Amino acid sequence: MKTLEFTKQDRVLVTGATGFIGSRLAAALKSEGVKQRLFIRGESADSKDPYMQYSKGDLLTGSGLDDALEGIHTAFYLVHSMGGKNLFKNTEYADKDRNAADNFVKAADKAGVKRIIYLGGLGEARDELSEHLKSRMEIASILSSGTAAATFLRAAIIIGAGGASFEMLRYLVERLPVMVCPRWINTRIQPIAVNDVIAYLYGCLNNPETAGKAFDIGGPEIFTYKEMMQKYAEARGLRKRIVITVPFLTPHLSAYWVDMVTPVPSGLAHPLIEGLRNEVVCKDDSIDQLVKINKTRFADAVKLAFSEEKSGPGVTGW
Ligand SMILES: NC(=O)c1ccc[n+]([C@@H]2O[C@H](COP(=O)([O-])OP(=O)(O)OC[C@H]3O[C@@H](n4cnc5c(N)ncnc54)[C@H](OP(=O)(O)O)[C@@H]3O)[C@@H](O)[C@H]2O)c1
């Protein structure tokens, strides 16, 4: 366990550093004085700060990975390939994600990376999982197949400005006082505040006992999707939403609907909507013994998401 211990002399790599989770993690690591390197696809900034390095590359081709992983103690894997505007081309992400994780784990082995910390999705393998949730689990096993000790954190919807699932929730509730929803509206979910997710990721880095293990992470409340929508409206001071349940709305039709009402790209929305049928609730709380955090209540997480931005709904990266 000693060799897995992270010290302030070591450096971490953050993949997905431009994303919802990765950008917040990088900011948190910076404020904690952790040496880091950000792996990014776009133009990398030039940094004179020895604590903040940038490395350009692409997980799909594997370009730049050897340089990025050189001398890295722990690598955070915070990447997925969903996206795009084409509703009918939303199954390619699983192949891409498999390829990206393969490239990553091979390069991590070569570089002698000690730990990988990955954030994926909750859901029970024995349930009929959506393609998205199955793919997130597959990535966990690929990342665990190398020599680095992999930690797998599993979360449901993460509440924070710019998170894809949160943006779907907020645009739907803000814009539609009356909603027609399929049966998944009664599926149970355990949302978690983005700050709590960052605290768990950072806590895992600092506790080598979390290496090589999988943990469920969630907030203090469990809701059905319907209850979560009403709680969102309440936290925002909106009138109670009228929700009508119908049996015939397919994920495909729902994705068209989400495409019209929200700015979330359909290639990202569709796989997420397909997953709404799966219950995503923590089945194990062993993380609480190893990483102690004060869990944020849902209403506070929603308020925090709004306090992060100046102009309220309408401001997203899409
Ligand atoms: N958001 C949620 O509610 C939620 C819930 C549970 C779990 N998670 C998990 O959290 C992790 C991060 O998700 P997120 O919400 O932060 O996603 P996100 O905001 O969409 O960010 C995805 C990141 O991946 C990068 N990326 C994609 N393809 C890449 C490639 N080929 N090479 C290098 N970088 C690539 C993107 O870079 P570009 O900027 O270049 O596109 C971006 O930085 C995922 O594993 C996801 O399953 C998220």
The ligand as an SDF file (V2000), in Angstrom:
LIG
                    3D

 48 52  0  0  0  0  0  0  0  0999 V2000
  -22.3080   14.3430  -15.8480 N   0  0  0  0  0  0  0  0  0  0  0  0
  -22.8910   13.4280  -15.0860 C   0  0  0  0  0  0  0  0  0  0  0  0
  -24.0360   13.6320  -14.5810 O   0  0  0  0  0  0  0  0  0  0  0  0
  -22.1730   12.1360  -14.7870 C   0  0  0  0  0  0  0  0  0  0  0  0
  -22.8240   11.1970  -13.9690 C   0  0  0  0  0  0  0  0  0  0  0  0
  -22.1740   10.0150  -13.6490 C   0  0  0  0  0  0  0  0  0  0  0  0
  -20.9180    9.7510  -14.1670 C   0  0  0  0  0  0  0  0  0  0  0  0
  -20.3120   10.6710  -14.9880 N   0  0  0  0  0  0  0  0  0  0  0  0
  -18.9830   10.3060  -15.5340 C   0  0  0  0  0  0  0  0  0  0  0  0
  -18.0600   11.3560  -15.3620 O   0  0  0  0  0  0  0  0  0  0  0  0
  -17.0740   11.2770  -16.3910 C   0  0  0  0  0  0  0  0  0  0  0  0
  -16.8690   12.6580  -16.9780 C   0  0  0  0  0  0  0  0  0  0  0  0
  -18.1110   13.0910  -17.5430 O   0  0  0  0  0  0  0  0  0  0  0  0
  -18.4510   14.6350  -17.7970 P   0  0  0  0  0  0  0  0  0  0  0  0
  -19.8780   14.8210  -17.4520 O   0  0  0  0  0  0  0  0  0  0  0  0
  -17.4220   15.5040  -17.1630 O   0  0  0  0  0  0  0  0  0  0  0  0
  -18.2950   14.6930  -19.3810 O   0  0  0  0  0  0  0  0  0  0  0  0
  -18.0550   15.9500  -20.3400 P   0  0  0  0  0  0  0  0  0  0  0  0
  -18.3420   17.2280  -19.6670 O   0  0  0  0  0  0  0  0  0  0  0  0
  -18.8200   15.6590  -21.6050 O   0  0  0  0  0  0  0  0  0  0  0  0
  -16.4940   15.8800  -20.6580 O   0  0  0  0  0  0  0  0  0  0  0  0
  -15.9440   14.8420  -21.4290 C   0  0  0  0  0  0  0  0  0  0  0  0
  -14.4650   15.1010  -21.5560 C   0  0  0  0  0  0  0  0  0  0  0  0
  -13.8770   14.0330  -22.2990 O   0  0  0  0  0  0  0  0  0  0  0  0
  -12.9640   14.5890  -23.2340 C   0  0  0  0  0  0  0  0  0  0  0  0
  -12.7740   13.6650  -24.3360 N   0  0  0  0  0  0  0  0  0  0  0  0
  -13.7210   13.0590  -25.0780 C   0  0  0  0  0  0  0  0  0  0  0  0
  -13.1440   12.2950  -26.0210 N   0  0  0  0  0  0  0  0  0  0  0  0
  -11.8100   12.4140  -25.8580 C   0  0  0  0  0  0  0  0  0  0  0  0
  -10.6910   11.8780  -26.5530 C   0  0  0  0  0  0  0  0  0  0  0  0
  -10.8480   11.0650  -27.6030 N   0  0  0  0  0  0  0  0  0  0  0  0
   -9.4500   12.2070  -26.1350 N   0  0  0  0  0  0  0  0  0  0  0  0
   -9.2740   13.0380  -25.0830 C   0  0  0  0  0  0  0  0  0  0  0  0
  -10.2990   13.5950  -24.4000 N   0  0  0  0  0  0  0  0  0  0  0  0
  -11.5600   13.2860  -24.7970 C   0  0  0  0  0  0  0  0  0  0  0  0
  -13.6450   15.8690  -23.6580 C   0  0  0  0  0  0  0  0  0  0  0  0
  -12.7150   16.7050  -24.3080 O   0  0  0  0  0  0  0  0  0  0  0  0
  -13.1540   17.8170  -25.4310 P   0  0  0  0  0  0  0  0  0  0  0  0
  -13.3960   19.0920  -24.6620 O   0  0  0  0  0  0  0  0  0  0  0  0
  -11.9810   17.8910  -26.3090 O   0  0  0  0  0  0  0  0  0  0  0  0
  -14.3840   17.2990  -26.1030 O   0  0  0  0  0  0  0  0  0  0  0  0
  -14.1140   16.3950  -22.2950 C   0  0  0  0  0  0  0  0  0  0  0  0
  -13.0640   17.0260  -21.6240 O   0  0  0  0  0  0  0  0  0  0  0  0
  -17.5750   10.2370  -17.4130 C   0  0  0  0  0  0  0  0  0  0  0  0
  -16.8780    9.0290  -17.2320 O   0  0  0  0  0  0  0  0  0  0  0  0
  -19.0320   10.0550  -17.0390 C   0  0  0  0  0  0  0  0  0  0  0  0
  -19.5160    8.7550  -17.3060 O   0  0  0  0  0  0  0  0  0  0  0  0
  -20.9030   11.8600  -15.3060 C   0  0  0  0  0  0  0  0  0  0  0  0
  1  2  1  0
  2  3  2  0
  2  4  1  0
  4  5  1  0
  4 48  2  0
  5  6  2  0
  6  7  1  0
  7  8  2  0
  8  9  1  0
  8 48  1  0
  9 10  1  0
  9 46  1  0
 10 11  1  0
 11 12  1  0
 11 44  1  0
 12 13  1  0
 13 14  1  0
 14 15  2  0
 14 16  1  0
 14 17  1  0
 17 18  1  0
 18 19  2  0
 18 20  1  0
 18 21  1  0
 21 22  1  0
 22 23  1  0
 23 24  1  0
 23 42  1  0
 24 25  1  0
 25 26  1  0
 25 36  1  0
 26 27  1  0
 26 35  1  0
 27 28  2  0
 28 29  1  0
 29 30  1  0
 29 35  2  0
 30 31  1  0
 30 32  2  0
 32 33  1  0
 33 34  2  0
 34 35  1  0
 36 37  1  0
 36 42  1  0
 37 38  1  0
 38 39  2  0
 38 40  1  0
 38 41  1  0
 42 43  1  0
 44 45  1  0
 44 46  1  0
 46 47  1  0
M  CHG  2   8   1  16  -1
M  END
$$$$
